[in-house]
Amino acid sequence: MKELKVSDLRKTYGEKTLFDQLSFLIHEKDRIGLIGVNGTGKSSLLKIIAGIDRGDGDLPAVFAAQDYRIGFLSQDDQLSEELSVVDAVFQGTSQLIRVVRNYEKALLALEGNSGDAKILQQYQAAEEAMNKADAWHTDTTAKIILQKLGISNLEQQVKQLSGGQKKRVGLAQVLIDEPDLLLLDEPTNHLDYDAIQWLEGYLKQYRGALMMVTHDRYFLDRVVNRIFELSFGKIHEYQGNYETYLHARAERERVEETQEDKRKQLYKHELAWIRTGAKARSTKQQARIDRFDDLKDNLNQVKRNGDVAIDVAATRLGKQVLELKHASYAIDDLQLLQDFDLLIQSRERLGITGENGAGKSTLLNILAGRITLDSGQLITGSTVKLAYYTQTNEAMDPEQRMIAYLQEAAEEVQKADGSQVSVAEMLEQFLFPRSMHGTKIGKLSGGEKRRLFLLKLLIGQPNVLLLDEPTNDLDIDTLTVLESYLESFPGAVITVSHDRYFLDKVAEKLLIFEGRSVIESYYGSINDYLAKQTTKGAEEARMKNPEKDVRVVNQEQPPVAVKKKLSYMEQKEWATIEDDIAALEEKEEALTEEMNHQGADFTKLQQLQNDIADVQAQLSEKMDRWEYLSEFV
């Protein structure tokens, strides 16, 4: 069984201790969720494990076998701009991946120029290498991953991709490589709901280990079996998923508080004894004095990150807020809005979600007055005071001090009860201690910058909030408090998000962007909507195959898929896939039979069980691939 060990990891940034002698093991099949307040070092820990960064000191702190392979998906784009997509997704370190990459490139060249003898010869050589390395399973798995993540144009250059497309290519690359340990930093960012649900299932069945940072609490709950919480340089480990962690953390904190109270009571008792003038006239008395000194040193050991406090007043908002009448807007030949009407009222809680690139952020920019409509009208109420939390921060001077940055918005802030507090007090309520107030913005983590940006918007006392993917960079504790604040916010809230948990908490109505100016309104939760779509998809599947469902008669056939035929490579795959499935089924039967006759050889039994699980995984992938290909045959 392959494992990775971290031992006595230390890391400091200036005066801040990020990691204080961290030690832990990552076992095969572990599914670890790494959580903590922004600035506690979650991304830094992933980089150290991946070998991109290192801890303090000359001695190594990360240990694994020489052949232990690690795949790392960073929040930051790390793909070479000059690579093609096919080169980027097949960048893995294993020999199989190199063989598949050469085959895919030869296949692309052949599909573009099948009459060239030299290209045909290169393809035949690549195909022979695939056969020799038995790399067809790897190739099929790669095709499924690319399909599920919506990556179709393998010839495109990375520099032509959007930020979201680059993130999906990076995710595909680490999944296709199938390393021993997957390190994923916010893997659900830029994924649609279908891709997120597929990824949940894929990671639950992954044969290696996983450690990930994610704000998606539904995703955490359904995937992980261990939680690592980073706090004040230490790691607290919990067994189970996110829901189990919440209960276990509350119990741990209760026990720690009880122990701290007992230490304080004992300290008071011993202090009274010391003040009576006790002297070390005997060994017992000296020992008691020594215990008193130890007790004094260990008081106030319980540290808490505290809770983000959002208590900011909002200015009065009249009845007229925002309205779009017959709004139309297009980018080049892509029509995003067409004769679209929208009325935002004073207590609106509107969630906007749907396909990437369909115009969700564009709508927010139009409502904020940053984009002018091609036609139609935007009406903004006279009392509207709008704050726009964009996907990227406004320009921040890295040399500017935190407190000076906030003082640009206000010197004092009015709370909901009418009282006034200073900007410094608001910083403390947002978990920035006084020792940090003079820190230059350039020294903050990405998450800390986002929290600071949010605070600056809120102290302006807006009455209309536009939030564009607010969950992407905020930690879970901050999100929890933000959700609570939005529930009581007296103004209107319009948020673009793919975070199912966040939308369920804050949105009462949804706008679903389906692309090409098709926008559906839905009253209810995103989970209800997705369940409805699943039912609708099953019904459409029955309509495609009415002979398989006697309840469906004389129904219109659904529109033909955009893709109409198999590619050259897919035709070759289709020709052999049923034989491959039959061979795998026979292999599973043979292994099961062998297992039934093993007796008490537990080592052999375990090996056979592992072989059967491997065959079953291959069989499942082949069946998924057969189902996809059969749609075009």
C-alpha positions in Angstrom: 0.0 0.0 0.0 1.4 3.4 -1.1 1.5 6.2 1.5 2.8 9.7 1.7 4.2 11.0 5.1 4.6 14.6 6.2 6.8 15.0 9.3 7.6 18.1 11.4 6.7 20.5 8.6 7.5 24.1 9.5 6.8 27.2 7.3 6.8 30.9 8.2 6.1 34.0 6.2 7.7 37.0 7.9 6.3 37.0 11.4 3.5 34.7 10.6 3.8 31.0 11.4 1.9 29.1 8.7 2.8 25.5 9.7 4.1 24.6 13.2 5.5 21.0 13.1 2.7 19.5 11.0 2.8 15.7 10.8 0.3 13.4 9.1 -0.1 10.4 6.8 -2.0 10.1 3.5 -3.1 6.5 2.9 -4.2 4.9 -0.3 -7.9 5.5 -0.9 -8.0 8.5 1.5 -10.4 11.3 0.4 -9.2 14.3 2.4 -10.9 17.6 2.5 -8.6 20.5 3.6 -10.4 23.4 5.1 -9.5 26.5 7.1 -10.0 30.3 7.2 -8.4 32.2 4.3 -4.7 32.8 5.0 -4.1 29.6 7.1 -2.1 28.0 4.3 -4.3 25.5 2.5 -2.9 26.2 -1.0 0.6 26.5 0.4 0.3 23.0 2.0 -0.8 21.5 -1.4 2.2 23.2 -3.1 4.7 21.8 -0.6 3.3 18.3 -0.9 3.5 18.7 -4.7 7.1 19.7 -4.5 6.5 23.2 -5.9 7.4 24.8 -2.6 9.2 23.5 0.5 9.1 24.1 4.3 11.7 25.9 6.4 15.0 24.3 7.1 17.3 22.1 5.1 15.8 18.7 6.0 12.9 17.3 3.9 9.4 17.1 5.5 7.6 15.2 2.8 8.4 11.5 2.3 7.1 8.9 -0.2 8.4 6.1 -2.3 10.5 6.9 -5.3 7.8 5.8 -7.8 5.1 7.7 -5.9 3.4 10.1 -8.4 1.5 13.3 -7.5 -0.9 15.3 -9.7 -1.5 18.9 -8.7 -4.4 21.1 -9.9 -3.6 24.7 -8.9 -6.0 27.6 -8.6 -3.6 29.5 -10.8 -3.2 28.7 -14.4 0.1 26.6 -14.8 -0.4 25.5 -18.5 2.1 26.6 -21.1 0.3 29.1 -23.4 2.0 27.7 -26.5 0.8 24.1 -26.0 -2.1 22.6 -27.9 -4.9 21.2 -25.8 -3.9 17.6 -26.8 -0.4 18.2 -25.6 -1.7 19.9 -22.4 -4.1 17.1 -21.3 -1.6 14.3 -22.1 1.3 15.9 -20.1 1.4 13.0 -17.6 4.7 11.4 -16.5 3.8 7.8 -17.2 4.8 5.9 -20.3 1.2 5.0 -21.1 0.3 8.7 -21.2 3.1 9.5 -23.7 2.0 6.6 -25.9 -1.6 7.9 -25.9 -0.5 11.5 -26.6 1.4 10.4 -29.6 -1.5 8.3 -30.8 -4.0 11.2 -30.4 -1.8 13.6 -32.2 -1.3 11.1 -35.1 -5.1 10.6 -35.2 -5.8 14.3 -35.4 -3.3 14.7 -38.2 -4.8 11.7 -40.1 -8.4 13.1 -39.7 -7.1 16.4 -41.2 -5.2 14.8 -44.1 -6.0 11.1 -44.6 -4.5 11.0 -48.1 -0.9 11.8 -46.9 1.2 8.6 -47.0 3.7 9.9 -44.4 0.9 10.9 -42.0 -0.7 7.4 -42.4 2.6 5.8 -41.7 3.0 7.8 -38.5 -0.6 6.9 -37.4 0.1 3.2 -38.0 3.3 3.4 -35.9 1.3 5.1 -33.1 -1.4 2.5 -33.3 1.2 -0.3 -33.1 2.7 1.4 -30.0 -0.8 1.5 -28.4 -1.3 -2.2 -29.0 2.2 -3.0 -27.7 1.7 -0.9 -24.5 -1.9 -2.1 -24.1 -2.9 1.6 -23.8 -6.5 1.4 -25.1 -8.0 1.4 -21.6 -6.1 4.6 -20.8 -7.2 6.1 -24.0 -10.8 5.2 -23.4 -10.7 6.6 -19.9 -9.2 9.8 -21.2 -12.0 10.2 -23.8 -14.6 9.8 -21.1 -12.9 12.5 -18.9 -12.6 14.9 -21.8 -16.2 14.3 -22.8 -17.5 14.8 -19.2 -15.5 18.0 -18.8 -16.7 19.4 -22.1 -13.3 19.5 -23.9 -13.8 18.7 -27.6 -11.3 20.8 -29.6 -7.9 19.1 -29.0 -6.2 21.1 -31.7 -6.9 24.5 -30.1 -4.0 26.3 -28.4 -4.1 26.9 -24.7 -3.6 30.7 -25.2 -7.0 30.8 -27.1 -8.9 29.4 -24.1 -10.8 31.3 -21.4 -9.9 31.0 -17.8 -12.6 28.5 -17.1 -11.6 26.4 -20.1 -8.0 26.4 -18.9 -9.1 25.2 -15.5 -11.0 22.3 -17.1 -8.0 21.3 -19.2 -5.8 21.4 -16.1 -8.3 19.1 -14.3 -8.5 16.7 -17.2 -4.7 16.5 -17.3 -4.3 15.4 -13.6 -7.2 13.0 -13.8 -6.0 11.4 -17.0 -2.5 10.9 -15.6 -4.1 8.8 -12.7 -1.3 9.6 -10.1 -1.0 8.0 -6.7 -2.1 11.2 -5.1 -4.4 13.9 -6.5 -4.0 17.4 -5.1 -7.0 19.5 -6.2 -7.3 23.2 -5.3 -11.0 24.3 -5.9 -11.7 21.6 -8.6 -15.4 22.6 -9.0 -14.7 26.2 -10.1 -15.9 26.8 -13.7 -17.7 23.4 -13.9 -21.4 23.1 -14.7 -23.7 20.9 -12.6 -23.5 17.8 -14.8 -19.6 18.0 -14.7 -19.7 18.5 -10.9 -22.0 15.5 -10.4 -19.8 13.3 -12.7 -16.7 14.4 -10.8 -18.2 13.5 -7.5 -18.8 9.9 -8.7 -15.3 9.7 -10.3 -13.4 10.8 -7.2 -15.4 8.5 -4.9 -14.2 5.6 -7.1 -10.7 6.8 -7.7 -8.0 4.2 -7.0 -5.4 6.5 -5.6 -5.6 9.1 -2.7 -7.1 12.6 -2.9 -6.5 15.8 -1.0 -8.6 18.8 -2.0 -9.5 22.3 -1.1 -13.0 23.3 -2.0 -15.7 25.7 -0.9 -18.5 23.4 -2.2 -20.0 21.9 1.0 -22.2 19.4 -0.9 -19.2 18.2 -2.8 -17.2 17.8 0.5 -20.1 15.9 2.1 -20.4 13.4 -0.8 -16.7 12.8 -1.6 -14.4 12.9 1.4 -13.8 10.4 4.2 -11.3 12.6 6.2 -11.2 16.3 7.1 -8.0 18.2 7.9 -8.7 21.6 9.5 -5.8 24.1 9.4 -5.8 26.4 12.4 -3.0 28.5 14.0 -0.3 26.4 12.3 -1.7 23.1 13.4 -3.9 20.4 11.8 -6.9 18.9 13.5 -7.9 15.6 11.9 -11.5 14.2 11.7 -12.8 11.0 10.3 -15.8 11.2 8.1 -17.4 13.7 5.7 -18.2 17.4 6.2 -21.4 16.8 8.2 -19.6 14.5 10.6 -16.8 17.0 10.9 -19.2 19.8 12.0 -20.4 17.7 14.9 -16.9 16.4 15.8 -15.4 19.9 15.8 -18.2 21.3 18.0 -17.5 18.4 20.5 -13.8 19.0 20.4 -14.2 22.7 21.1 -16.6 21.9 23.9 -14.1 19.6 25.5 -11.2 22.1 25.1 -13.3 24.8 26.7 -14.2 22.6 29.6 -10.5 21.6 30.1 -9.5 25.3 29.9 -12.1 26.2 32.6 -10.8 23.5 34.9 -7.2 24.7 34.4 -8.3 28.3 35.3 -10.1 27.1 38.5 -7.1 25.0 39.5 -4.8 28.0 38.8 -6.9 30.2 41.1 -6.8 27.6 43.9 -3.0 27.2 43.5 -2.5 30.9 43.3 -4.2 31.4 46.6 -1.9 28.8 48.1 1.2 30.5 46.7 0.1 33.9 48.1 -0.1 32.5 51.6 3.7 32.5 51.5 4.3 28.8 50.8 7.9 28.0 50.6 9.7 25.0 49.2 10.6 23.5 52.6 10.0 20.0 51.4 10.2 18.0 48.2 6.3 17.9 48.0 6.0 21.6 48.3 8.6 22.2 45.7 6.8 19.9 43.3 3.6 21.7 43.9 5.3 25.1 43.1 6.7 23.5 39.9 3.2 22.3 38.9 1.9 25.8 39.6 4.5 27.3 37.2 3.5 24.7 34.5 -0.1 25.5 35.0 0.5 29.2 34.6 2.4 28.6 31.3 -0.4 26.5 29.9 -3.3 28.8 30.6 -5.2 30.3 27.6 -4.0 27.5 25.2 -7.3 27.2 23.5 -7.2 29.3 20.3 -10.2 30.1 18.1 -10.2 31.7 14.7 -13.3 33.5 15.8 -16.3 34.3 13.6 -16.5 36.8 10.9 -19.0 39.4 12.0 -21.0 41.3 9.4 -23.0 44.0 11.0 -23.3 46.9 8.6 -26.3 49.1 8.0 -27.8 49.5 4.5 -29.1 52.8 3.1 -32.9 53.1 2.5 -34.1 51.5 -0.8 -37.2 52.7 -2.6 -39.8 50.7 -4.4 -38.1 51.1 -7.8 -34.8 49.2 -8.0 -33.6 47.8 -11.3 -35.6 46.9 -14.5 -34.7 45.7 -17.9 -37.2 46.2 -20.8 -36.8 44.4 -24.1 -33.1 44.1 -23.5 -30.9 42.7 -26.2 -27.1 42.2 -26.2 -24.7 40.2 -28.4 -21.0 39.5 -28.5 -19.9 39.1 -32.1 -22.4 36.5 -33.5 -23.4 35.1 -30.0 -26.7 36.5 -28.9 -26.8 36.5 -25.1 -30.0 38.5 -24.4 -32.9 38.8 -26.8 -35.9 41.0 -26.0 -35.3 40.1 -22.3 -37.4 41.6 -19.5 -36.4 41.6 -15.8 -37.8 43.3 -12.8 -35.8 43.5 -9.5 -37.7 44.4 -6.4 -36.6 45.8 -3.1 -36.2 42.4 -1.3 -35.2 40.4 -4.3 -33.2 37.2 -3.8 -32.3 36.2 -7.3 -29.8 33.4 -8.2 -28.3 33.3 -11.7 -26.8 30.0 -12.9 -26.5 27.8 -16.0 -24.0 27.2 -18.8 -20.6 28.8 -18.9 -20.3 31.5 -21.5 -24.1 32.0 -21.7 -24.0 35.6 -20.4 -24.5 35.4 -16.6 -21.7 37.8 -15.7 -22.6 39.9 -18.7 -26.1 40.4 -17.2 -24.5 41.6 -13.9 -22.3 44.0 -15.9 -25.4 45.4 -17.6 -27.3 45.8 -14.3 -24.2 47.6 -12.9 -24.1 50.0 -15.9 -20.7 48.7 -17.0 -22.0 47.4 -20.3 -24.5 49.2 -22.6 -27.4 47.3 -24.2 -27.5 46.9 -28.0 -31.2 47.7 -27.6 -33.8 48.0 -24.9 -33.7 49.9 -21.6 -32.1 49.7 -18.2 -34.0 51.6 -15.5 -32.2 52.3 -12.2 -34.1 53.6 -9.1 -33.0 56.9 -7.7 -32.3 55.4 -4.2 -30.2 52.5 -5.5 -26.7 52.3 -4.0 -25.1 49.4 -5.7 -22.0 47.2 -4.7 -20.6 44.8 -7.2 -18.5 41.9 -6.0 -16.8 40.9 -9.2 -15.0 37.6 -9.9 -11.7 39.4 -9.7 -10.7 42.2 -7.3 -10.6 45.8 -8.4 -7.0 47.0 -8.9 -5.3 46.8 -5.5 -2.0 48.6 -4.9 0.3 45.9 -3.4 2.2 48.6 -1.5 -0.9 50.1 0.1 -1.6 49.2 3.8 -4.8 47.4 4.5 -6.3 50.1 6.7 -5.5 52.8 4.2 -7.3 50.8 1.5 -10.5 50.7 3.6 -10.3 54.3 4.6 -10.7 55.2 1.0 -14.3 54.0 1.4 -15.0 55.3 4.9 -13.3 56.3 8.2 -16.2 55.0 10.3 -19.0 52.5 9.6 -22.6 52.6 10.8 -23.9 49.3 12.2 -27.4 48.0 11.9 -28.3 49.4 15.4 -27.2 52.9 14.4 -23.9 53.0 16.3 -20.6 53.9 14.7 -17.5 51.8 14.7 -14.0 52.5 13.3 -12.6 50.8 10.2 -10.0 49.1 12.5 -12.9 47.5 14.5 -14.5 46.3 11.2 -11.2 44.7 10.2 -11.0 42.8 13.5 -14.6 41.6 13.0 -13.5 40.3 9.6 -10.7 38.2 11.3 -7.9 40.7 10.5 -6.2 41.2 14.0 -4.7 44.6 14.8 -1.2 43.3 14.2 -2.2 43.0 10.5 -3.8 46.3 9.9 -0.6 47.9 8.7 0.3 44.9 6.4 0.8 45.7 2.8 -1.9 44.2 0.5 0.8 42.5 -1.6 1.6 40.2 1.4 -2.0 38.9 1.8 -3.1 35.5 0.5 -5.6 35.4 -2.4 -8.4 34.6 -0.1 -7.5 37.4 2.4 -7.6 39.9 -0.5 -11.0 38.7 -1.5 -12.3 39.1 2.1 -10.8 42.6 2.3 -12.4 43.5 -1.0 -15.8 42.3 0.3 -15.4 44.3 3.4 -14.7 47.5 1.4 -17.9 47.0 -0.6 -20.0 46.4 2.6 -18.8 49.4 4.6 -20.1 51.6 1.7 -23.5 50.6 3.0 -25.0 49.4 -0.3 -28.7 48.5 -0.7 -28.3 46.4 -3.8 -25.6 43.6 -3.9 -24.4 42.1 -7.2 -22.3 39.0 -6.4 -20.4 37.2 -9.2 -19.3 33.7 -8.0 -18.7 34.9 -4.4 -17.9 31.3 -3.2 -14.8 30.9 -5.5 -12.3 32.4 -3.1 -14.0 32.8 0.3 -13.4 30.2 3.0 -16.4 28.2 4.3 -16.6 30.1 7.7 -16.8 33.4 5.9 -19.4 32.0 3.5 -21.5 30.7 6.3 -21.6 34.2 7.9 -22.2 35.9 4.6 -25.2 33.6 3.9 -26.6 34.5 7.3 -26.1 38.3 6.6 -27.8 38.0 3.2 -30.9 36.4 4.9 -31.5 39.6 6.9 -30.1 42.1 4.3 -32.8 44.7 3.8 -32.0 45.3 0.1 -31.8 43.3 -3.1 -29.3 40.5 -3.7 -28.5 39.2 -7.2 -25.9 36.5 -7.3 -24.2 34.4 -10.1 -23.1 31.1 -8.7 -22.6 27.4 -9.5 -22.4 26.6 -5.8 -25.5 24.5 -5.0 -25.2 25.0 -1.2 -24.9 28.8 -1.5 -27.8 29.1 -4.0 -30.0 26.9 -1.8 -29.2 29.2 1.2 -29.6 32.7 -0.5 -31.8 32.4 -3.6 -35.6 32.3 -3.7 -35.8 32.5 -7.5 -33.5 31.3 -10.2 -32.6 32.4 -13.7 -31.2 29.4 -15.7 -29.0 30.5 -18.6 -29.1 27.7 -21.3 -27.2 29.6 -24.0 -28.2 31.5 -27.1 -30.4 33.9 -25.2 -32.5 31.1 -23.8 -33.2 31.9 -20.1 -35.6 29.9 -17.9 -37.1 31.2 -14.7 -37.6 28.8 -11.8 -39.1 29.4 -8.3 -37.5 27.1 -5.8 -34.1 25.6 -4.8 -31.4 24.6 -7.2 -31.5 21.0 -5.9 -35.2 20.9 -6.8 -34.4 22.2 -10.2 -31.7 19.7 -10.8 -33.9 16.9 -9.6 -36.6 18.1 -12.1 -34.0 18.1 -14.9 -32.9 14.6 -14.0 -36.5 13.4 -14.3 -36.9 15.3 -17.6 -33.7 13.7 -18.9 -35.0 10.2 -18.1 -38.3 11.0 -19.8 -36.4 12.1 -22.9 -34.4 9.0 -22.9 -37.6 6.9 -22.9 -38.9 9.0 -25.8 -35.8 8.1 -27.8 -36.4 4.4 -27.2 -40.2 3.9 -27.0 -39.9 0.2 -27.5 -38.1 -0.1 -24.1 -41.0 1.7 -22.3 -44.6 0.6 -23.1 -45.8 3.8 -21.4 -44.5 6.0 -24.3 -46.6 5.9 -27.5 -46.8 8.2 -30.5 -44.3 10.7 -29.0 -42.4 13.2 -31.1 -38.7 12.3 -31.4 -36.4 14.7 -29.7 -34.0 16.9 -31.8 -31.1 15.1 -33.4 -27.8 15.6 -31.5 -25.4 18.2 -32.9 -22.8 15.5 -33.4 -24.0 13.2 -36.3 -21.3 10.5 -36.8 -18.3 8.8 -35.2 -14.8 10.0 -35.9 -12.3 7.7 -37.5 -10.9 6.7 -34.2 -14.3 6.2 -32.6 -15.3 3.9 -35.5 -12.3 1.7 -34.8 -13.2 1.7 -31.1 -16.8 0.8 -31.8 -15.7 -2.2 -33.9 -14.0 -3.8 -30.9 -15.7 -2.5 -27.9 -18.3 -5.3 -27.5 -15.6 -7.9 -27.7 -13.7 -5.9 -25.0 -16.7 -5.9 -22.8 -17.3 -9.6 -23.2 -13.6 -10.3 -22.5 -13.8 -8.3 -19.3 -17.0 -10.1 -18.2 -15.3 -13.4 -18.7 -12.2 -12.2 -16.8 -14.4 -11.1 -13.9 -16.1 -14.5 -13.8 -12.8 -16.4 -13.9 -11.4 -14.3 -11.0 -14.5 -14.8 -9.0 -14.3 -18.6 -9.6 -10.7 -18.6 -8.6 -11.5 -16.6 -5.4 -14.1 -19.2 -4.5 -11.5 -22.0 -4.4 -8.7 -20.1 -2.5 -9.4 -21.4 1.0 -7.5 -19.6 3.8 -4.8 -17.9 1.7 -5.7 -14.4 2.7 -2.9 -12.7 0.8 -4.0 -14.3 -2.4 -7.7 -13.5 -1.6 -6.8 -9.8 -1.1 -4.9 -9.8 -4.4 -7.9 -11.4 -6.2 -10.3 -9.0 -4.7 -8.2 -6.1 -5.9 -8.0 -7.6 -9.4 -11.8 -8.0 -9.5 -12.3 -4.4 -8.4 -9.9 -3.3 -11.2 -11.8 -5.3 -13.8 -15.1 -4.0 -12.6 -13.9 -0.4 -12.9 -12.7 -1.1 -16.5 -16.0 -2.8 -17.3 -18.0 0.2 -16.0 -15.9 2.6 -18.1 -16.3 0.4 -21.2 -20.1 0.3 -20.7 -20.2 4.1 -20.3 -18.2 4.5 -23.5 -20.4 2.0 -25.3 -23.5 3.9 -24.3 -22.0 7.2 -25.6 -20.8 5.7 -29.0 -24.1 3.9 -29.6 -25.9 7.2 -29.8 -24.1 7.9 -33.1 -24.2 4.4 -34.7 
